[in-house]
């Protein structure tokens, strides 16, 4: 049998079977391996490129979503700021603003999406982001609007309260306005705009307003009585001064509103009340010292006229001003020009100002005869026929007047550096002209600090009040001529006409009158009780 030659491509008696043809050479095996590797590499490259494209798309989309979210957040923040700055006083505008914000926000989103109409995936991501942010945005808008509406409601509550209080302060019906306030407060409480503490506070405030109004009413009422001369003002008492100042300002404002004459009103006020308002004293002092000569003389005459009508007024002016007034007044009848009158008055004041007390006492001694002559002139000023007769019937009164006159001249001249001799005598004259009066209250007589000297005009009402006072204690059958008033010195100094009462019996014995409680009886004229 022929022998089969051996070959690399033929395997004798193979141990296993394979469907893959095995290369019959080493080179072909290598080629096969290279092909397989190349194919595998190409597949890997394709997969990697596809993955890279996906990653790049995802990165781009993520960046655009971040950009959108940033721009949307800026847009929404601007709207939040605009909403916070919006006034709470127009609820309709608040609702319209919310709708406008939603419309503008959707337009913003649509405008952004228009750049990516071909990118469905990105558009979907942006929409989802917008929807997620919309929840927070709407919550913030609704919360702000709710606060604005609450603020609007609270404002309306307090506007109502303010209106009630304003009408109350302007004289509205207190009971009616109190009911209106209660209705407003209950409405605010039920709506949750205010709490019970707010209610308590506002009620206390209204109560305080009513109390202040009552005080103001009483004060104004008293001020009107002062302005009408129905309450005697004590210029040394701070409360009385406040009352008088209020009375003056009230009358002055009323006069100006009516286009009246403020100067005439002022003179009438001072004469009626016996009080010189601070504003007038300051104005008079300024014009007296820095005006032109004619103005200074006119003011001096005004002050002198006021003092002559009520000598107690001179104590309310600055002593230097009063001294200067009298220095001017003593030269008014000389016929000199205004400039010379002022010049000589100032020279006279300067001359006496440079004197010491010893030199001034010598002037008083040298002027004793002139002082006596001035007192005789004073008696003429004080007197009317009845006055003279009453002085004759009681010489002690005349002696008392002269003593008071000389004491006043000495005190004023020595104690005031700028006082002139003529000024001191003029001061004393005016003081005594109002201090000594004929009184018809009780026994008719010349009296120091008589009740009539404290009031202007008809004073017959004083007699009626005195009669009632006596009859309340002594019964109806009394003779008023048996009763005499005794001034209470401390009260008279304060400008208050308060008197003790003494009964003079048939033997001339004087007995203090007591009241029902066995206490000393006092009499004080009260013009408030006089029916007009």
PyMOL commands that set and color helices and strands:
alter all, ss='L'
color gray80, all
select helices_A, chain A and resi 26-84+91-116+120-169+174-190+196-227+238-257+262-273+278-290+293-309+311-316+319-329+332-334+338-353+357-366+368-382+385-393+395-415+421-435+451-454+460-474+480-482+489-493+527-529
alter helices_A, ss='H'
color red, helices_A
select strands_A, chain A and resi 436-439+445-448+483-487+498-504+510-512+522-524
alter strands_A, ss='S'
color yellow, strands_A
deselect
rebuild
show_as cartoon
